[in-house]
Amino acid sequence: MAIKPYVSLLRPKHWLKNLFLFAAPFFGGALFSESTIRLALPVFSAFSLCASAGYILNDISDIENDKLHDQKRRRAIASGNVRKENAWIFAVLLGITSLIIALKISLVFLFFILFYFSIQITYSLYLKEISIVDIFCIASGFVLRVLAGGAAFNVKVSQWLLLTMFMISLVLAAGKRIAEVNTLNEKAEEHRKSLGYYSRSTLNEILTIASAASLIAYSLYTIEQFHSLVYTVPVVTFGLFRYIALSKQGLGDPTDAMTKDKWLAGTIVLWLMLVGLIRYT
């Protein structure tokens, strides 16, 4: 049995999104505490396995649509490299393992894992076909990561941080949809019904509004949390502008944008370094 197709099913590069789990302890000044370091790997592993199980279930429900996509048709299930029945078994094993790890961490963390997974299932089966609702479903995944991280590491999530992450999540979700519409063009509705209800102007307006709201929320958060963080606002502004430009070039998937564009990747690294220096020194 070839292992590579099963590894691709996990979408390991998308585990970058799970770094949102560390948002609360990072901004809360508890990233290097003993409890955070001790729980970091179990928390990250539990959510990553849960997310991968969700990706597999989405691939199973999206087989026919993926075959119409220039890139997604190469996915393990759509291409026939992994049988549908085997994919189901693999997803169940990942899900069970995730829940066992989460249960050992805390009941609240387990709740967020289950809540996230239920949204992923509902999204894969139904909600991804409903315009606007699909964007909020994608955004909720990032927000739940922040809340799950706060619960796992026992760090209170600031209301302004939560609002900032929600708005940033809407930016990422809208950018992803813009990239899909620009890439698929007239095939967009064939690939996913909800894409037929989006015009480019509508998605651009959603992206613009969410970007402005996220920048305002982050600016207010820096003042509320730690005044010196306000000096990171220009860096965040540049990163948002860069992502907007990338999304309109067809590189709106958050993972692809972060891994393929050196300017955006460099901006994120610079921002993390600045926050780290201000918050921890």
C-alpha positions as CSV (number, residue, x, y, z in Angstrom):
1,M,0.0,0.0,0.0
2,A,1.4,3.4,-1.0
3,I,1.8,5.7,1.9
4,K,2.2,9.0,0.0
5,P,-1.5,9.3,-1.0
6,Y,-2.6,8.9,2.6
7,V,-0.1,11.5,3.8
8,S,-1.5,13.9,1.2
9,L,-5.0,13.2,2.5
10,L,-3.9,14.7,5.8
11,R,-3.0,18.0,4.1
12,P,-0.1,18.6,6.5
13,K,0.8,22.0,5.1
14,H,-2.7,23.2,6.2
15,W,-1.7,22.4,9.8
16,L,-0.1,25.9,9.7
17,K,-3.6,27.2,10.4
18,N,-3.5,25.4,13.8
19,L,-0.9,27.9,14.9
20,F,-4.0,30.0,15.8
21,L,-4.2,27.6,18.8
22,F,-1.2,29.5,20.3
23,A,-2.7,33.0,19.8
24,A,-4.0,33.3,23.4
25,P,-0.9,32.2,25.2
26,F,1.4,34.1,22.7
27,F,-0.4,37.5,23.2
28,G,-1.1,36.7,26.9
29,G,2.6,36.4,27.7
30,A,2.3,32.7,28.6
31,L,3.8,31.0,25.5
32,F,6.9,29.9,27.3
33,S,5.2,28.9,30.6
34,E,5.7,25.3,31.8
35,S,2.1,24.2,31.2
36,T,2.0,25.7,27.6
37,I,5.3,23.9,26.7
38,R,4.1,20.7,28.2
39,L,0.7,20.7,26.4
40,A,1.8,22.3,23.1
41,L,2.4,19.0,21.2
42,P,-0.7,17.2,22.4
43,V,-2.9,20.3,21.7
44,F,-1.5,20.8,18.2
45,S,-1.7,17.1,17.4
46,A,-5.3,16.7,18.6
47,F,-6.5,19.6,16.5
48,S,-4.4,18.7,13.5
49,L,-5.8,15.1,13.4
50,C,-9.3,16.4,13.8
51,A,-8.8,19.0,11.0
52,S,-7.4,16.2,8.7
53,A,-10.4,14.0,9.4
54,G,-12.6,16.9,8.4
55,Y,-10.5,17.5,5.2
56,I,-10.9,13.8,4.2
57,L,-14.7,13.9,4.8
58,N,-14.9,17.0,2.7
59,D,-12.8,15.4,-0.1
60,I,-15.2,12.4,0.0
61,S,-18.3,14.5,-0.4
62,D,-16.6,16.7,-3.0
63,I,-15.2,14.0,-5.3
64,E,-17.2,14.9,-8.4
65,N,-16.7,18.7,-8.0
66,D,-13.0,18.2,-7.4
67,K,-12.7,16.4,-10.8
68,L,-13.7,19.7,-12.5
69,H,-11.0,21.7,-10.7
70,D,-7.5,21.9,-12.4
71,Q,-5.7,21.4,-9.1
72,K,-8.1,19.6,-6.8
73,R,-8.6,16.7,-9.4
74,R,-5.1,15.6,-8.4
75,R,-6.2,15.0,-4.8
76,A,-5.8,11.4,-3.6
77,I,-9.5,10.5,-3.6
78,A,-10.6,12.4,-6.7
79,S,-7.7,10.9,-8.7
80,G,-8.5,7.4,-7.5
81,N,-5.2,6.9,-5.6
82,V,-7.2,6.2,-2.4
83,R,-10.4,4.3,-2.4
84,K,-13.4,6.0,-0.9
85,E,-13.9,3.2,1.6
86,N,-10.3,3.3,2.8
87,A,-10.6,7.1,3.1
88,W,-13.6,6.7,5.4
89,I,-11.7,4.3,7.7
90,F,-8.7,6.6,7.8
91,A,-10.9,9.6,8.7
92,V,-12.6,7.7,11.5
93,L,-9.3,6.6,13.0
94,L,-8.0,10.1,12.9
95,G,-11.1,11.4,14.5
96,I,-11.1,8.9,17.3
97,T,-7.4,9.5,18.0
98,S,-8.0,13.2,18.1
99,L,-10.9,12.9,20.6
100,I,-8.8,10.6,22.9
101,I,-6.0,13.1,23.1
102,A,-8.4,16.0,23.6
103,L,-10.2,14.2,26.4
104,K,-6.9,13.8,28.3
105,I,-6.2,17.6,27.9
106,S,-9.5,19.0,29.2
107,L,-13.3,18.7,28.7
108,V,-13.6,22.2,27.5
109,F,-10.9,21.6,24.8
110,L,-12.8,18.5,23.8
111,F,-16.0,20.5,23.5
112,F,-14.3,22.9,21.1
113,I,-12.8,20.0,19.1
114,L,-16.3,18.5,18.8
115,F,-17.9,21.8,17.9
116,Y,-15.3,22.4,15.2
117,F,-15.7,19.0,13.8
118,S,-19.5,19.3,13.7
119,I,-19.2,22.5,11.8
120,Q,-16.8,20.8,9.3
121,I,-19.2,18.0,8.7
122,T,-22.2,20.3,8.3
123,Y,-20.2,22.5,6.0
124,S,-19.0,19.5,3.8
125,L,-22.6,18.1,3.5
126,Y,-24.7,21.2,3.1
127,L,-23.5,24.7,4.2
128,K,-20.7,25.0,1.6
129,E,-23.4,25.4,-1.0
130,I,-24.9,28.4,0.7
131,S,-23.3,31.8,-0.1
132,I,-22.1,34.0,2.8
133,V,-22.8,31.1,5.2
134,D,-19.9,29.2,3.6
135,I,-17.6,32.1,4.3
136,F,-18.7,32.3,8.0
137,C,-18.1,28.6,8.3
138,I,-14.6,28.9,7.1
139,A,-14.0,31.8,9.4
140,S,-15.4,30.0,12.4
141,G,-12.7,27.4,12.1
142,F,-10.0,30.0,12.8
143,V,-12.0,31.5,15.7
144,L,-12.6,28.1,17.3
145,R,-8.8,27.4,17.1
146,V,-8.2,30.6,19.1
147,L,-10.9,29.6,21.7
148,A,-9.7,26.0,21.8
149,G,-6.1,27.2,22.5
150,G,-7.3,29.5,25.3
151,A,-9.2,26.6,26.9
152,A,-6.4,24.1,26.5
153,F,-3.7,26.4,27.9
154,N,-6.0,28.0,30.4
155,V,-5.4,31.5,29.1
156,K,-8.3,34.0,28.9
157,V,-9.0,35.2,25.4
158,S,-9.3,39.0,25.2
159,Q,-12.6,40.2,23.7
160,W,-10.6,42.5,21.3
161,L,-8.3,39.6,20.3
162,L,-11.3,37.4,19.6
163,L,-12.9,40.2,17.5
164,T,-9.6,40.7,15.6
165,M,-9.3,37.0,14.9
166,F,-12.9,36.8,13.7
167,M,-12.4,39.7,11.2
168,I,-9.0,38.3,10.1
169,S,-10.8,35.0,9.5
170,L,-13.4,36.6,7.3
171,V,-10.6,38.2,5.3
172,L,-8.9,34.8,4.8
173,A,-12.3,33.2,3.9
174,A,-13.2,35.9,1.4
175,G,-9.7,35.8,-0.1
176,K,-10.0,32.1,-0.6
177,R,-13.4,32.5,-2.4
178,I,-12.0,35.3,-4.6
179,A,-9.1,33.1,-5.6
180,E,-11.5,30.2,-6.5
181,V,-13.8,32.5,-8.6
182,N,-10.8,34.0,-10.4
183,T,-9.2,30.5,-11.1
184,L,-12.4,28.7,-12.2
185,N,-14.0,31.6,-14.1
186,E,-17.1,30.2,-15.9
187,K,-16.7,26.8,-14.2
188,A,-17.0,28.3,-10.7
189,E,-20.7,27.4,-10.3
190,E,-20.1,23.8,-11.6
191,H,-17.5,23.3,-9.0
192,R,-19.5,24.7,-6.1
193,K,-23.1,26.0,-6.2
194,S,-22.4,28.9,-3.8
195,L,-19.7,30.3,-6.1
196,G,-22.5,31.1,-8.6
197,Y,-24.1,33.5,-6.2
198,Y,-20.9,35.5,-5.8
199,S,-19.8,38.3,-8.1
200,R,-16.3,39.5,-8.1
201,S,-17.5,42.9,-6.9
202,T,-19.4,41.4,-4.0
203,L,-16.4,39.3,-2.8
204,N,-14.1,42.3,-3.2
205,E,-16.5,44.4,-1.0
206,I,-16.6,41.7,1.7
207,L,-12.8,41.5,1.6
208,T,-12.5,45.3,1.9
209,I,-14.9,45.6,4.7
210,A,-13.5,42.7,6.7
211,S,-9.9,44.0,6.1
212,A,-10.8,47.5,7.4
213,A,-12.7,46.0,10.4
214,S,-9.8,43.7,11.3
215,L,-7.3,46.5,11.1
216,I,-9.4,48.7,13.4
217,A,-10.0,45.8,15.8
218,Y,-6.3,45.0,16.0
219,S,-5.4,48.6,16.5
220,L,-7.8,48.9,19.4
221,Y,-6.6,45.6,20.8
222,T,-3.0,46.8,20.9
223,I,-4.0,49.9,22.9
224,E,-6.1,47.8,25.3
225,Q,-3.6,45.0,25.7
226,F,-0.1,46.4,25.6
227,H,0.4,50.0,24.3
228,S,3.8,49.3,22.6
229,L,2.1,46.8,20.3
230,V,0.6,49.7,18.4
231,Y,4.0,49.9,16.6
232,T,3.2,46.6,14.9
233,V,0.1,48.1,13.2
234,P,2.0,49.3,10.0
235,V,3.4,45.7,9.6
236,V,-0.1,44.2,9.9
237,T,-1.4,46.8,7.4
238,F,1.2,45.9,4.9
239,G,0.4,42.2,5.4
240,L,-3.3,42.8,4.8
241,F,-2.7,44.8,1.6
242,R,-0.3,42.1,0.4
243,Y,-2.9,39.3,1.0
244,I,-5.6,41.3,-0.8
245,A,-3.4,41.6,-3.8
246,L,-2.5,37.9,-3.7
247,S,-6.1,36.8,-3.5
248,K,-7.0,38.7,-6.6
249,Q,-4.1,36.9,-8.4
250,G,-5.6,33.5,-7.5
251,L,-3.4,32.9,-4.4
252,G,-6.1,33.5,-1.8
253,D,-5.9,30.2,0.0
254,P,-4.3,31.2,3.3
255,T,-1.8,28.3,3.4
256,D,-0.7,28.8,-0.2
257,A,-0.4,32.5,0.3
258,M,1.8,32.1,3.4
259,T,4.0,29.4,1.9
260,K,4.4,30.6,-1.7
261,D,4.7,34.4,-1.3
262,K,8.0,35.4,0.3
263,W,6.8,38.9,1.1
264,L,3.7,37.8,3.0
265,A,5.7,35.1,4.8
266,G,8.4,37.6,5.7
267,T,5.8,40.1,6.9
268,I,4.3,37.4,9.2
269,V,7.7,36.4,10.6
270,L,8.6,40.1,11.2
271,W,5.3,40.7,12.9
272,L,5.7,37.7,15.2
273,M,9.2,38.8,16.1
274,L,8.1,42.3,16.9
275,V,5.2,41.1,19.1
276,G,7.6,38.6,20.8
277,L,10.1,41.3,21.5
278,I,7.5,43.8,22.8
279,R,5.6,41.2,24.8
280,Y,8.4,39.1,26.3
281,T,11.4,41.5,26.8
